[in-house]
């Protein structure tokens, strides 16, 4: 299963009101996923969720 190594994913955070949108990109495959969550959840929680989703998508594409 393909997985993103720690620190290798590119992350972008955009906050609008009480919602933060996080884009996570795997630079090796140019795969991008987007999650949205409450800003109150904290950056660490949103990062962990975005990386988990990115790993899930990479795993599905790997077969």
N, C-alpha and C positions, 0 to 999 in steps of 0.2 A: 504494500500500500504506500503510495506516495504521500509524503508529509513535508510540511514546511519546517525547516530548522529554526531554532530559536533565533530571533533577531533578523531573519532573512526576508520576512514579509514586509512590504511597504504598507503603512497604515495612514489613513487620512481621517481626521475627526472634524465634523461640521455640526455645530450646535445651532438649532433654531428653536427659540423658546425653551420648552422643557424636554425636547427630544434631541438626542445626539445621533447622527448618522455616521457610521464607521465603514469605510471602504478598506478592504484588505486585498493586496495584490501579491501573487507569487511571481517574482521577477524571472524565474527560470522558465515558466510556462505562459506568462502573461495572463494567468487566470485571475479574475476579479470577482469578489463577492461583496455584498453590501448587507449590513444589518442596521436596524434602528432600535434604540432603547431609551429609557428615561435617563436624563442627564444625572439624576440623583443616584444611579446605579454605580457610578464611578468609572474612571478610565480603565482600571485594571480588569473589572468585570466585563466591560464592553470589548476590550482587547482580547480577553480569553474567549469570549463568545465568537468574535469575528475569526480568530485563528482556528477555532474548532470547526466553524462552518467551512472555512477554506480547506482544511484538511479533509473534511467530509466530501467536498466537491472533487478534490484531487483524487481521493480514493475511488469515487464513482467513475471518474474518467479513466483511471488506470485499469478498471475492470474488476 
